Amino acid sequence: MVEFESYFKSAMKSSNGLLDKITHYIIKRKGKQMRPMFVFLSSQLCGGGAQSTFNAASLIELLHTATLVHDDVVDDANTRRGFFSINALWKNKIAVLVGDYFLSRGLLISVENGEFELLRIVSNAVKEMSEGELLQQEKSRLLNITEEVYYQIIHQKTASLISACCEAGAAAAKASNEDQQKMKEFGALVGLAFQIKDDLFDYGFGKDIGKPIGIDIQEKKMTLPLIFTINNSDKPTASKLKNIVKNQNQNTEKVKELVQIVFESGGIQYATKKMEEFRDKALAILATFPDSEAKNSLELLVHYTIDRDK
């Protein structure tokens, strides 16, 4: 990861002074870097991949950074991880162009190094993420998200990128097609568990999580605890919950009332159970690989995705 930090900085470097200043700002405020970790550990699990692994991790991280910058513009968000977002400091137009620059750098890294398989994997993830976001926007307006559609949305929006990390790591190590597919599925399952954990945070789980309770409800996002509660409530309660999400989502007291109903209806317990099922399926795939330090680290990383408190 130390070597990767240096490699990634050079991948983001530009002769444009403003762009360099912004990329420096982003690098200094980077997050947990779980995605590059998944790339490197997946590669090591499948026998290592030297230079290709650095290319894969850079490609994933450039894509991820671009989507975060663009998301902040779309959401009109002024902060990211407790710091000012790019659009808050440099306005929307510059933020969009910076995101475009990161996407193009990822493309160039792939083409310049002949990493066309990695480009295919990551491009597919970009497509999935875009479709997932649009599907969520479409369904949120109608408030008719079923549990099945919810899984489709979070698979595309979140799990597809972690899946790409693990598949790209295996591809960089020149693993067999079978092992690449196993790692792709492993990453998807971890991603599903990761997103459900994020959704649970909206109901007050963890500490210092960086967003107030009920923010998803205020944004009319239908997450698993709420979907379960609506589907398992009587008609008047279900209508009441939908009305709060649709028309009273900015009313703090009404949002608290909704959260309380979700707690009392078993929505939290159900979502937690589903999250743990995805974790266990991911660990079962991992168990099919030979024992190694990388395998142990991946197991720890899987547990971290659902045990974290932010």
Secondary structure, 3 states (H helix, E strand, C coil): CHHHHHHHHHHHCCCCHHHHHHHHHHHHCCCCCHHHHHHHHHHHHCCCCHHHHHHHHHHHHHHHHHHHHHHHHHCCCCEECCEECHHHHHHHHHHHHHHHHHHHHHHHHHHHCCCHHHHHHHHHHHHHHHHHHHHHHHHHHHCCCCHHHHHHHHHHHHHHHHHHHHHHHHHHCCCCHHHHHHHHHHHHHHHHHHHHHHHHHCCCCCCCCCCCCCHHHHCCCCCHHHHHHHHCCCHHHHHHHHHHHHHCCCCHHHHHHHHHHHHHCCHHHHHHHHHHHHHHHHHHHHCCCCCCHHHHHHHHHHHHHHHCCC
